[in-house]
């Protein structure tokens, strides 16, 4: 059987041509208080490194305004991509979407929609409860991922094929 050249299932995700800075923000009241160690931030760091981004350790902060402050700090430091994890659910302390919305200038709803749809398609009906958003601030793409390891993995599966392209598009690169 001849391989279909339009089939992208076996093709590697594009990587950054030159290392672009990225940042990871973990929204967790308990992890930021030292109650337990965060396990989602390192998954995101590993994925970003695999795509060729430059990324340091995750910033672990309480949910709410500290998330907005961490996003702003990453943008000011030159990050082209900021991925957050946590704080996207329905509990009263889940405030990451609101914090993110206070920072972004333009939303990119298709990203968040695709992440939720992918989770549901993977047999996780609660993925539809994520309130995460995605948007652009200046030349930085910001995307909220859920706070569970499974939700992060599902989100990264959606982002991996498009993240480099999106980071390049934010600054006006050709299609």
C-alpha positions as CSV (number, residue, x, y, z in Angstrom):
1,X,0.0,0.0,0.0
2,X,1.3,3.4,-1.0
3,X,1.5,5.9,1.9
4,X,-1.0,8.8,1.6
5,X,1.1,12.0,1.4
6,X,-1.7,14.0,3.0
7,X,-1.8,11.7,6.1
8,X,-0.1,13.6,8.9
9,X,-0.5,11.0,11.6
10,X,3.1,9.7,11.3
11,X,4.7,13.1,10.7
12,X,6.6,14.8,13.4
13,X,5.3,18.1,14.9
14,X,7.0,21.2,13.5
15,X,9.8,22.5,15.7
16,X,10.9,26.1,16.3
17,X,13.6,27.1,13.7
18,X,15.4,29.1,16.4
19,X,14.6,28.7,20.1
20,X,11.8,31.0,21.1
21,X,11.2,31.7,24.8
22,X,8.2,30.1,26.4
23,X,6.9,30.0,30.0
24,X,4.7,27.7,32.1
25,X,2.4,28.9,34.8
26,X,0.9,26.5,37.3
27,X,-2.2,27.7,39.0
28,X,-2.5,25.7,42.2
29,X,-3.3,27.0,45.7
30,X,-2.1,23.8,47.3
31,X,1.1,23.3,45.3
32,X,2.0,26.9,45.7
33,X,1.6,26.5,49.5
34,X,3.8,23.4,49.5
35,X,1.0,20.9,50.3
36,X,2.2,18.8,47.4
37,X,4.5,19.0,44.4
38,X,3.0,20.0,41.1
39,X,3.3,17.3,38.4
40,X,1.7,19.0,35.5
41,X,4.1,21.9,34.9
42,X,7.0,19.5,34.2
43,X,4.9,17.7,31.5
44,X,4.4,21.0,29.7
45,X,8.1,22.0,30.0
46,X,9.1,18.7,28.5
47,X,6.7,19.2,25.6
48,X,7.8,22.7,24.9
49,X,11.5,21.7,25.0
50,X,10.6,18.9,22.5
51,X,9.2,21.5,20.1
52,X,12.4,23.5,20.4
53,X,11.2,26.3,22.7
54,X,13.5,27.7,25.5
55,X,11.7,27.2,28.8
56,X,12.7,27.3,32.4
57,X,11.0,25.9,35.5
58,X,7.3,26.4,35.9
59,X,6.1,29.3,38.0
60,X,3.8,27.8,40.6
61,X,1.3,30.4,42.0
62,X,-2.0,30.5,43.7
63,X,-5.0,30.8,41.4
64,X,-6.5,34.2,40.6
65,X,-4.6,37.5,40.3
66,X,-1.2,35.7,40.8
67,X,-1.8,33.9,37.6
68,X,-2.4,37.2,35.7
69,X,0.8,38.6,37.3
70,X,2.8,35.5,36.3
71,X,1.5,35.8,32.7
72,X,2.3,39.5,32.6
73,X,5.8,38.8,33.9
74,X,6.4,36.1,31.3
75,X,5.2,38.4,28.5
76,X,7.5,41.2,29.8
77,X,10.4,38.8,29.9
78,X,9.8,38.1,26.2
79,X,8.0,34.7,26.2
80,X,6.3,34.0,22.9
81,X,4.2,31.2,24.4
82,X,2.7,30.9,27.9
83,X,1.0,27.7,28.8
84,X,-0.9,27.6,32.1
85,X,-2.2,24.6,33.9
86,X,-4.9,24.4,36.6
87,X,-7.7,26.6,37.8
88,X,-10.0,26.0,34.8
89,X,-12.7,24.0,36.5
90,X,-16.0,24.9,38.3
91,X,-14.9,25.2,41.9
92,X,-15.1,28.6,43.5
93,X,-11.3,28.9,43.6
94,X,-10.9,28.2,39.9
95,X,-10.1,31.6,38.5
96,X,-7.5,31.1,35.8
97,X,-9.8,31.9,32.8
98,X,-10.8,35.2,34.4
99,X,-7.2,36.0,35.3
100,X,-6.1,35.2,31.8
101,X,-8.9,37.1,30.2
102,X,-7.8,40.2,32.2
103,X,-4.4,40.0,30.4
104,X,-5.1,38.9,26.8
105,X,-6.0,41.4,24.1
106,X,-7.5,39.0,21.6
107,X,-9.0,35.6,22.3
108,X,-8.4,32.5,20.1
109,X,-11.5,30.5,20.9
110,X,-10.7,27.6,18.5
111,X,-7.8,26.4,20.6
112,X,-9.8,26.1,23.8
113,X,-12.7,24.5,21.9
114,X,-10.4,22.0,20.3
115,X,-8.8,21.0,23.6
116,X,-12.2,20.4,25.2
117,X,-13.5,18.5,22.2
118,X,-10.4,16.3,22.1
119,X,-10.8,15.4,25.8
120,X,-14.4,14.5,25.2
121,X,-13.5,12.4,22.2
122,X,-10.9,10.6,24.3
123,X,-13.8,9.4,26.5
124,X,-13.5,12.1,29.2
125,X,-16.9,13.7,29.3
126,X,-15.8,16.1,32.1
127,X,-13.4,17.7,29.7
128,X,-16.4,19.9,28.6
129,X,-16.4,21.4,32.0
130,X,-13.0,23.1,31.5
131,X,-13.4,26.9,31.2
132,X,-9.9,27.4,29.8
133,X,-9.3,30.1,27.2
134,X,-6.6,31.0,24.8
135,X,-5.6,34.4,23.5
136,X,-2.9,36.8,22.5
137,X,-1.2,39.5,24.4
138,X,1.2,41.5,22.3
139,X,3.4,38.9,20.6
140,X,2.6,36.2,23.1
141,X,0.1,33.3,22.7
142,X,-1.4,32.3,26.1
143,X,-3.3,29.0,26.5
144,X,-5.0,27.6,29.6
145,X,-4.7,23.8,30.1
146,X,-6.6,21.8,32.7
147,X,-4.9,21.0,36.0
148,X,-4.9,17.2,35.7
149,X,-2.1,15.2,34.1
150,X,-4.6,13.6,31.7
151,X,-6.1,17.0,30.8
152,X,-2.6,18.4,30.2
153,X,-1.7,15.4,28.0
154,X,-4.9,15.9,26.0
155,X,-4.2,19.6,25.6
156,X,-0.7,19.0,24.5
157,X,-1.9,16.5,21.9
158,X,-4.0,19.3,20.4
159,X,-1.3,22.0,20.7
160,X,1.7,20.1,19.5
161,X,0.9,20.2,15.8
162,X,0.0,23.9,15.8
163,X,1.9,25.6,18.6
164,X,5.0,26.6,16.6
165,X,2.9,27.8,13.7
166,X,0.7,29.8,16.1
167,X,3.7,31.4,17.8
168,X,5.1,32.4,14.4
169,X,1.7,33.8,13.2
170,X,1.4,36.0,16.3
171,X,4.2,38.1,15.0
172,X,2.9,38.2,11.4
173,X,4.9,35.4,9.7
174,X,3.5,34.0,6.5
175,X,1.1,31.1,6.5
